[in-house]
Amino acid sequence: MQLLIRFFSFILIILLIGLYFNKEDRSHQQQHITKQKIKHAKKVNLKNMSAKNQTQDIKKRRQPAGTKTHKQSREIIGQHKGSNKNTIPMNNKVNHKWKELYKKAFFQNLDKSNQVKDFKITQKRSLIKVKQGSGQYLEHVLISYTKPNGQPFSFEALIDSQTGSVVQSWNQTRYEIKKRYKIKNASQYNYQK
Amino acid sequence: MLFFLISACNDITDIGTQSHSRAQTSNLTGTNKAYIYPDNPVALNGKTISYADFAGHLVARFITADNYLEANCNFTQYSPDIFSSSQNIPFTDTTANKCVRVLNDSKTTTEILSPKNESWAFQTGSDEFYQVNTFYHIKSLYDRFLESLSFAHEYVHLKSNLTIPPATKYNLVDTQSYLLTKQGLSQTLTAYSKCALESNAYFSPAEDILCFGHDGKNFLLVQDPSVIYHEVGHALVKAMMNQRNVTSGIDPMTSSHYFQATTYQSDLGEIFYDEAGAINEAIADYFSYYMNKRTKVAEFAFNKIIGGYRPLAEDEEVHSADVSTAPGERLSYPDFVHYDPLNPDKNIEDIHYSSAIISHYFVALTKSFKQTCSYPTTNSDEIHKKATDYVMLLINETLAEIGDLTAKGSDLFSEYATLNTAQKNVYFTNLNPEQSFLWTHVVNPPSFRRFFQIFGKNIYHYISSGLCPNFNLDDSEQLLDEYGLLLFKSYEDRGNGLNSQSFSANLYSLYTGESVFSGKNFMPFVLNTQVNENNRKKSILISKNFIKLDEESIAYIIDGQNDIKNILAELTFEGENVSTTQGIAGAEYNNNNIKISPGEVIALSLNLFNNSNSVMGGVQFLANDWDHMKLNDGSQLYTNTSTNMNGLNTSKISGAIASHSPCIIDDFPLASEGGVKDTSTTTPGNCSYITKTNTQIDSSEVVSGVTYPKYDLDAPQPICIVQYSDEDETKWVSQDFYRNYALNLEDKDCLNNPSMSANNFNPNECLIRFLPGASQAVLGKINPQSTWAETIRGESSDFTFDAGQLTLMEVNKWIRPGTKFNCRFRVRFSNCSDCYDDFQTGDPITSLSDYSDFEYAGHNPYKVINFQFTVLD
């Protein structure tokens, strides 16, 4: 028994030592990489460059601004008079997976017997809705699909860009003859106080 | 509703021989014409017929000069002539997109039809033949409607006495909202004449598509033009409802052009039974009469599908009930809400049946105009045109006001049309732009009462006081009353919620942007026009005190897993927001014991009892948030969330967490039970003060990228409160209070928690929450001394529910069994005598008028029904 304890203790110590050095190594590598980055940074004397080259050079050197900001590509609606959409404080963020979040919530209520086909989310507009001085990112979409009974259906919706939840839906398809789900023998469901 | 396919006894659809057809085709070369059927086979042949026999009835008509089966629609708008006060100058807009296009079906490979040698004549009975005919009838209706709209526009803006603010958009050419529009751009209506849809039809307002189905053999719905007119009628209703939802003008602050379309669009009618949907069906049926002067709809198509036809007048032989056009024997509301002429013994709640009351009224009104108004002709076709123009003017004015999501109601109140900055926050209808969609679809929807109050107002000001003085106010009220539609006491001509007198100084010239036309000012009335009570004989109004919960059984609760899953699926398919809070509540907890248990999703229908001696119509019960709670301290506004707690603890924000108490309404809850009361109706934050904006959560405070949400002082709150007991007392408290002090629940364990609602999280719905897409229900009618169930069951042994009569409620799984809740539903009905007007105030101006729009955020226009229940294991 004592031998076993000593053996496992030894193994444990070896492992701990190994972990320690591994961490040091990574840290060292990072420092090495960082140092390398710094080493490769190029100093440029702007005074000796033409304005055009300066601009081009600055563009090359500075960190990319990224693709168009969320705000720039968005239409502004609501109480937006006098608001600058680039500076307005936002009370939500854009989750790039908002479509997946919406889809998950939509299909949450559907099981194998209630599946839809050709489900499609068509993005119509990306919006910033301004209310009382702050903005909310929203997506205006067209949702279309074929119901289990084969009937095509569509509607428009406003989706929160962060949570993927529906703010409002409208313009639902109107069928002339509509078969509804009926709860039969309803009198059995009476609830007494 | 059952329907079945009737196989044609005779499969003939080729009417003539091929050589005859070829001869016909060649006759029309170079004319851009085609042979069309002017009506359905039954009407053309004068007898019931089961196949599309057009032999001998086809006539040559112009189709389009376009290279494809599509066309522009031209709208003519009038403006004042500076040289003549009696003539106006027409201007025809030709810049809009194509207004209509017809294809055979929706397959991506289907190509749009082109003419052959400038002839649209194709073999009779072929797919091409039906495409061309569909196009012809749609275009005919569009052209006729635009004529009516042009007439209406000129009359209300340039020829009327301007005693009420005109709702018809003034600058329709600028906004191009005279037909279908989206985000300010005119839209093409695409129609499929042989859609892959079995003997059914649909209109998609999201995609502006009309689909006409067929039976897979020889029957196509488009063989009946009255069906085409009906379906296009739905598209025109959408156009009229959204006419005002595009603004084009000059911004008075910047003097630059302003153009904005509302994000949402208005619908007339929700997905299940409601009175707005019935009105939509009635208007759609009326378009058939408008075009062909007949008081039957779909005699051919209906006969093929379900037998019979839909009548538009009491003297039609299909009527089985004891109705006629004699006084006192019309199809009246609410008695005939469930009436199906083909099955008079059944009680069927469907918008196509209750619509009959309205469609019959529209036709009767048109006939009255034909008989009493003066026309410059004796030609019956011309008189029909004029009389239907008058009715279309009224419908357009009414729908434009009801569907207005800018909440302006008239260009007279638009700062962009009048260049008057003082009009910025002036709203005439639907509360304000932020809440207008909720107001006109849920809180104050176009019930029969609301629609006919506005319609009646328009009759008085444009017909009786202008176009047809022989049809006076008494005539109008008596006809409305014949149909049980005199459901209001005043016409609200002064405006609901604002004093239109203060706008009389607006010069008409300023309003229209025209520089002349002096002396044409807006001339609003001082007092609202009152209904002559002597005219109210059939329209029975009932006090809201007569509606209550049944004493034996207060509700119906459905908690079977399959039923709930199917209802949720159905509502999801209909585009409703019924997402449940995963992990906190869901159908997987449902146990089908007809009790309310933790974790369940419950379908609930209040079992309302009509304790009066008259029928109640259009009963609506609402479970949406409303202003019934009061902040305990008006300076403590932060919602109780972990983010706000952290912000306060780290001094990023200053203030305190909000807490609410329930206001005492109808003596509940008592003060000793936690209820609060006050008297000043002018102090914001008070129970007696109703929110003017319906704003709930203010997310404007953002510090270092973090949002700290706060309640508005008079924020509407979720309807359920909970009973809390400790050793000292038992009282009714907010759900937030209870989840903190009794359950110690974190935000993440709440219903609609921040993962779903983000900064809109309201802990006052942590425990019981009504799903937004199922927070109201509408019942067609309730008979006297009966419940709705007893009314609908009639002679049957039982009855059924569908989602339209149910609200859906989540029950948090963390609730301890034995916890007691009280949910404050608001209930009202269309023929309610004391739901809509505040005749009690004593103020000579406001006491003769309806409640202002903001009052619909409170309890005054409703009967508050307290539904109490205990959560059981």
Boltz contact constraints between the chains, C-beta under 6 A:
constraints:
  - contact:
      token1: [A, 77]
      token2: [B, 263]
      max_distance: 6.0
  - contact:
      token1: [A, 89]
      token2: [B, 702]
      max_distance: 6.0
  - contact:
      token1: [A, 91]
      token2: [B, 699]
      max_distance: 6.0
  - contact:
      token1: [A, 91]
      token2: [B, 702]
      max_distance: 6.0
  - contact:
      token1: [A, 91]
      token2: [B, 707]
      max_distance: 6.0
  - contact:
      token1: [A, 91]
      token2: [B, 759]
      max_distance: 6.0
  - contact:
      token1: [A, 92]
      token2: [B, 758]
      max_distance: 6.0
  - contact:
      token1: [A, 105]
      token2: [B, 579]
      max_distance: 6.0
  - contact:
      token1: [A, 109]
      token2: [B, 568]
      max_distance: 6.0
  - contact:
      token1: [A, 109]
      token2: [B, 569]
      max_distance: 6.0
  - contact:
      token1: [A, 109]
      token2: [B, 572]
      max_distance: 6.0
  - contact:
      token1: [A, 110]
      token2: [B, 569]
      max_distance: 6.0
  - contact:
      token1: [A, 114]
      token2: [B, 569]
      max_distance: 6.0
  - contact:
      token1: [A, 132]
      token2: [B, 698]
      max_distance: 6.0
  - contact:
      token1: [A, 132]
      token2: [B, 700]
      max_distance: 6.0
  - contact:
      token1: [A, 133]
      token2: [B, 700]
      max_distance: 6.0
  - contact:
      token1: [A, 134]
      token2: [B, 699]
      max_distance: 6.0
  - contact:
      token1: [A, 134]
      token2: [B, 700]
      max_distance: 6.0
  - contact:
      token1: [A, 134]
      token2: [B, 702]
      max_distance: 6.0
  - contact:
      token1: [A, 142]
      token2: [B, 206]
      max_distance: 6.0
  - contact:
      token1: [A, 147]
      token2: [B, 573]
      max_distance: 6.0
  - contact:
      token1: [A, 154]
      token2: [B, 204]
      max_distance: 6.0
  - contact:
      token1: [A, 154]
      token2: [B, 206]
      max_distance: 6.0
  - contact:
      token1: [A, 154]
      token2: [B, 207]
      max_distance: 6.0
  - contact:
      token1: [A, 155]
      token2: [B, 206]
      max_distance: 6.0
  - contact:
      token1: [A, 155]
      token2: [B, 575]
      max_distance: 6.0
  - contact:
      token1: [A, 156]
      token2: [B, 206]
      max_distance: 6.0
  - contact:
      token1: [A, 162]
      token2: [B, 758]
      max_distance: 6.0
  - contact:
      token1: [A, 163]
      token2: [B, 756]
      max_distance: 6.0
  - contact:
      token1: [A, 163]
      token2: [B, 758]
      max_distance: 6.0
  - contact:
      token1: [A, 165]
      token2: [B, 756]
      max_distance: 6.0
  - contact:
      token1: [A, 166]
      token2: [B, 577]
      max_distance: 6.0
  - contact:
      token1: [A, 169]
      token2: [B, 575]
      max_distance: 6.0
  - contact:
      token1: [A, 170]
      token2: [B, 264]
      max_distance: 6.0
  - contact:
      token1: [A, 170]
      token2: [B, 265]
      max_distance: 6.0
  - contact:
      token1: [A, 171]
      token2: [B, 205]
      max_distance: 6.0
  - contact:
      token1: [A, 171]
      token2: [B, 206]
      max_distance: 6.0
  - contact:
      token1: [A, 171]
      token2: [B, 265]
      max_distance: 6.0
  - contact:
      token1: [A, 172]
      token2: [B, 271]
      max_distance: 6.0
  - contact:
      token1: [A, 172]
      token2: [B, 574]
      max_distance: 6.0
  - contact:
      token1: [A, 172]
      token2: [B, 575]
      max_distance: 6.0
  - contact:
      token1: [A, 173]
      token2: [B, 202]
      max_distance: 6.0
  - contact:
      token1: [A, 173]
      token2: [B, 204]
      max_distance: 6.0
  - contact:
      token1: [A, 174]
      token2: [B, 203]
      max_distance: 6.0
  - contact:
      token1: [A, 175]
      token2: [B, 202]
      max_distance: 6.0
  - contact:
      token1: [A, 176]
      token2: [B, 200]
      max_distance: 6.0
  - contact:
      token1: [A, 176]
      token2: [B, 201]
      max_distance: 6.0
  - contact:
      token1: [A, 177]
      token2: [B, 200]
      max_distance: 6.0
  - contact:
      token1: [A, 180]
      token2: [B, 802]
      max_distance: 6.0
  - contact:
      token1: [A, 181]
      token2: [B, 566]
      max_distance: 6.0
  - contact:
      token1: [A, 181]
      token2: [B, 570]
      max_distance: 6.0
  - contact:
      token1: [A, 182]
      token2: [B, 800]
      max_distance: 6.0
  - contact:
      token1: [A, 182]
      token2: [B, 802]
      max_distance: 6.0
  - contact:
      token1: [A, 183]
      token2: [B, 558]
      max_distance: 6.0
  - contact:
      token1: [A, 183]
      token2: [B, 563]
      max_distance: 6.0
  - contact:
      token1: [A, 183]
      token2: [B, 800]
      max_distance: 6.0
  - contact:
      token1: [A, 183]
      token2: [B, 801]
      max_distance: 6.0
  - contact:
      token1: [A, 184]
      token2: [B, 800]
      max_distance: 6.0
  - contact:
      token1: [A, 185]
      token2: [B, 798]
      max_distance: 6.0
  - contact:
      token1: [A, 186]
      token2: [B, 799]
      max_distance: 6.0
  - contact:
      token1: [A, 186]
      token2: [B, 800]
      max_distance: 6.0
  - contact:
      token1: [A, 186]
      token2: [B, 801]
      max_distance: 6.0
  - contact:
      token1: [A, 187]
      token2: [B, 798]
      max_distance: 6.0
  - contact:
      token1: [A, 189]
      token2: [B, 556]
      max_distance: 6.0
  - contact:
      token1: [A, 189]
      token2: [B, 557]
      max_distance: 6.0
  - contact:
      token1: [A, 189]
      token2: [B, 558]
      max_distance: 6.0
  - contact:
      token1: [A, 189]
      token2: [B, 594]
      max_distance: 6.0
  - contact:
      token1: [A, 190]
      token2: [B, 553]
      max_distance: 6.0
  - contact:
      token1: [A, 190]
      token2: [B, 556]
      max_distance: 6.0
  - contact:
      token1: [A, 191]
      token2: [B, 555]
      max_distance: 6.0
  - contact:
      token1: [A, 191]
      token2: [B, 557]
      max_distance: 6.0
  - contact:
      token1: [A, 192]
      token2: [B, 553]
      max_distance: 6.0
  - contact:
      token1: [A, 193]
      token2: [B, 554]
      max_distance: 6.0
